[in-house]
Amino acid sequence: MNSKMIRKAAALLAMTLALALPCPLTLQAQRHNPHQAPHAAQPAPHRGKRHFNPTEFRQKVRTFITREAALTQAEADIVFPLFFEMKDAQRQLKHRIDNACRRVCTENLSERDCQRLLEEVQRMQRQFAEYDATFCKKLRQRGIPASKILRIKAADEKFRRSTFRNATHQPRK
């Protein structure tokens, strides 16, 4: 194999690993439905002035998860500062992983550089999972039952899927 083929293989491996992370856009974009119209995957057209409002989005997440997981106000007051702290840390880490994987496509890296980059991506992916484990541990220490934690995780996933579906106008499966 020549160095160009090795770089392409490393890039493909790095991108595959990046796509393995739970991310609403990357995971949903991977699932292709051949029976869908080609225009269904297009982004939603802007109707007037639509801008992302992080405060409004967090409130929607909080309301949805509180309702779906049947959290009391006291539980929600414990859960959401930790939840958003975890999500912020995971988001920053996800950006770093994406940037590292993108380097393979934009720079002429040696095999040794690609190996180092791959190891760094794998380390960051383990850290990503560790954030979730730490979140669960902190909730348990603060008296949130395991059943509620599982409901929170399920509600978060349901919200992510719903948000993606609404953004792309895809019908519910």
VENUR-V491466 format. One record per residue. N is the residue number from 1. RES is the residue in one small letter. OMEGA is omega as a letter, one per 30 degrees, with the letter a starting at -180 (999 if undefined). NEAR is the number of other C-alpha atoms within 12 Angstrom. Layout:
# VENUR-V491466
N_RES_OMEGA_NEAR / N_RES_OMEGA_NEAR
This chain:
# VENUR-V491466
1_m_l_9 / 2_n_a_10 / 3_s_l_15 / 4_k_l_17 / 5_m_l_13 / 6_i_l_21 / 7_r_l_29 / 8_k_l_24 / 9_a_l_21 / 10_a_l_32 / 11_a_l_33 / 12_l_l_20 / 13_l_a_25 / 14_a_l_33 / 15_m_l_28 / 16_t_l_22 / 17_l_l_29 / 18_a_a_34 / 19_l_l_25 / 20_a_l_25 / 21_l_l_30 / 22_p_l_25 / 23_c_a_27 / 24_p_a_27 / 25_l_a_23 / 26_t_a_22 / 27_l_a_21 / 28_q_l_27 / 29_a_a_22 / 30_q_a_16 / 31_r_a_18 / 32_h_l_16 / 33_n_a_17 / 34_p_a_10 / 35_h_l_12 / 36_q_l_16 / 37_a_a_13 / 38_p_a_14 / 39_h_a_15 / 40_a_a_21 / 41_a_l_25 / 42_q_l_18 / 43_p_a_17 / 44_a_l_17 / 45_p_l_15 / 46_h_l_12 / 47_r_a_7 / 48_g_a_6 / 49_k_l_8 / 50_r_l_10 / 51_h_l_11 / 52_f_l_11 / 53_n_a_11 / 54_p_a_12 / 55_t_l_12 / 56_e_l_12 / 57_f_l_17 / 58_r_l_23 / 59_q_l_16 / 60_k_l_19 / 61_v_a_30 / 62_r_a_32 / 63_t_a_24 / 64_f_a_28 / 65_i_l_33 / 66_t_a_32 / 67_r_a_22 / 68_e_a_24 / 69_a_l_31 / 70_a_l_23 / 71_l_l_27 / 72_t_l_19 / 73_q_l_16 / 74_a_l_14 / 75_e_l_27 / 76_a_l_30 / 77_d_l_19 / 78_i_a_26 / 79_v_a_35 / 80_f_l_31 / 81_p_l_18 / 82_l_a_26 / 83_f_a_33 / 84_f_l_26 / 85_e_l_20 / 86_m_a_26 / 87_k_l_26 / 88_d_l_20 / 89_a_l_23 / 90_q_l_29 / 91_r_l_23 / 92_q_l_19 / 93_l_l_29 / 94_k_l_33 / 95_h_l_21 / 96_r_l_24 / 97_i_l_35 / 98_d_l_32 / 99_n_l_22 / 100_a_a_34 / 101_c_l_37 / 102_r_l_26 / 103_r_a_24 / 104_v_a_33 / 105_c_a_22 / 106_t_a_13 / 107_e_l_17 / 108_n_a_19 / 109_l_l_25 / 110_s_l_21 / 111_e_l_22 / 112_r_l_16 / 113_d_l_21 / 114_c_l_31 / 115_q_l_23 / 116_r_l_19 / 117_l_l_32 / 118_l_l_33 / 119_e_l_21 / 120_e_l_24 / 121_v_l_36 / 122_q_l_29 / 123_r_l_21 / 124_m_l_30 / 125_q_l_31 / 126_r_l_22 / 127_q_l_24 / 128_f_l_31 / 129_a_l_23 / 130_e_l_18 / 131_y_l_27 / 132_d_l_28 / 133_a_l_20 / 134_t_l_21 / 135_f_l_32 / 136_c_a_29 / 137_k_l_20 / 138_k_l_24 / 139_l_l_29 / 140_r_l_21 / 141_q_a_15 / 142_r_l_19 / 143_g_l_17 / 144_i_a_26 / 145_p_l_21 / 146_a_l_19 / 147_s_l_17 / 148_k_l_26 / 149_i_l_35 / 150_l_l_23 / 151_r_l_25 / 152_i_a_35 / 153_k_l_27 / 154_a_l_21 / 155_a_l_26 / 156_d_l_32 / 157_e_l_24 / 158_k_l_21 / 159_f_l_28 / 160_r_l_26 / 161_r_l_28 / 162_s_l_24 / 163_t_l_25 / 164_f_a_26 / 165_r_l_26 / 166_n_a_22 / 167_a_a_24 / 168_t_a_24 / 169_h_l_21 / 170_q_l_27 / 171_p_l_17 / 172_r_a_14 / 173_k_999_12
